[in-house]
């Protein structure tokens, strides 16, 4: 008789610690052992909210000239157990950055 095969389900990485790497950048230490620094301006430019991305077409509304070179996070707040909200120095604060999205983005930004 064969032993039942082990079923492994890997849960997506969760943030263990979120903070600032410096005045402009955000640092996240993940449950998979990685630590990633998210440069502020590229993160702001990738905001997934409906003000920055057209909901119907998926085209990016926010363009680089619309974001100051020195943009930085003023406040980082948890949204439930799945995301953060960032209040930016340019006044923007409607983006919801999910853990999954941030972890994947960190793979591309770093």
C-alpha positions in Angstrom: 0.0 0.0 0.0 1.3 3.4 -1.0 1.5 6.2 1.5 -0.7 9.1 0.6 1.2 11.8 -1.1 1.7 14.9 1.0 -0.3 17.8 0.0 1.6 21.0 0.2 0.0 24.3 0.0 2.3 27.3 0.2 0.7 30.4 1.4 1.9 33.7 -0.2 4.5 35.6 1.7 3.3 38.0 4.4 5.1 41.1 5.6 6.7 40.7 9.0 7.9 44.3 9.2 7.1 47.5 7.2 9.0 50.7 7.6 11.1 53.3 5.9 14.4 52.4 4.4 15.2 56.2 4.3 13.1 59.4 3.7 11.9 58.3 0.3 11.8 54.5 0.2 9.8 51.8 1.9 11.4 48.6 3.3 9.4 45.4 3.8 10.7 42.2 5.5 8.7 39.2 4.2 7.9 35.9 5.7 9.8 34.1 3.0 13.0 35.5 4.4 13.4 38.3 1.8 13.7 42.0 2.5 12.9 44.4 -0.2 13.3 48.1 -0.6 10.7 49.8 -2.7 11.9 53.1 -4.2 9.2 55.8 -3.6 8.7 57.3 -7.0 8.5 54.0 -9.0 6.1 52.7 -6.3 4.0 55.8 -6.6 4.0 55.6 -10.4 2.7 52.0 -10.2 -0.2 52.9 -7.9 -3.0 50.5 -8.9 -6.0 52.7 -7.9 -8.7 53.9 -10.3 -7.3 57.4 -10.4 -4.0 56.1 -11.7 -5.2 53.2 -13.9 -8.3 53.2 -16.1 -10.7 50.6 -14.7 -12.1 49.6 -18.1 -9.0 49.5 -20.3 -6.2 48.9 -17.7 -4.2 51.8 -19.3 -2.2 53.9 -17.0 -3.6 57.4 -16.5 -0.9 58.6 -14.2 2.2 59.7 -16.2 5.7 60.3 -15.0 5.6 64.1 -15.3 2.7 64.1 -12.9 4.7 62.7 -10.0 7.4 64.9 -8.3 10.9 63.6 -8.3 11.0 63.9 -4.5 7.7 62.2 -3.8 7.8 60.2 -0.6 5.4 58.4 1.8 4.0 60.6 4.6 2.0 57.8 6.2 1.7 54.0 5.8 -1.4 52.3 7.2 -2.6 48.7 7.2 -5.8 47.9 5.3 -7.1 44.8 7.1 -4.8 41.8 6.9 -4.1 42.0 3.2 -2.7 45.4 2.2 -1.4 48.9 3.0 -2.5 52.4 2.1 0.1 55.0 1.5 -0.4 58.7 1.9 2.0 60.4 -0.5 3.7 63.8 -0.3 2.0 64.7 -3.6 -1.4 64.5 -1.9 -2.4 61.1 -3.4 -3.8 58.5 -0.9 -6.3 56.2 -2.7 -4.0 53.4 -3.7 -4.4 50.0 -2.0 -1.2 48.0 -2.2 -1.9 44.3 -1.5 0.7 42.0 -0.1 0.7 39.8 -3.2 1.0 42.8 -5.5 3.8 44.3 -3.4 5.7 41.1 -3.2 5.5 40.5 -7.0 6.4 44.2 -7.6 9.4 43.9 -5.3 10.7 41.1 -7.5 10.6 43.4 -10.5 11.8 46.6 -8.8 14.8 45.1 -7.0 
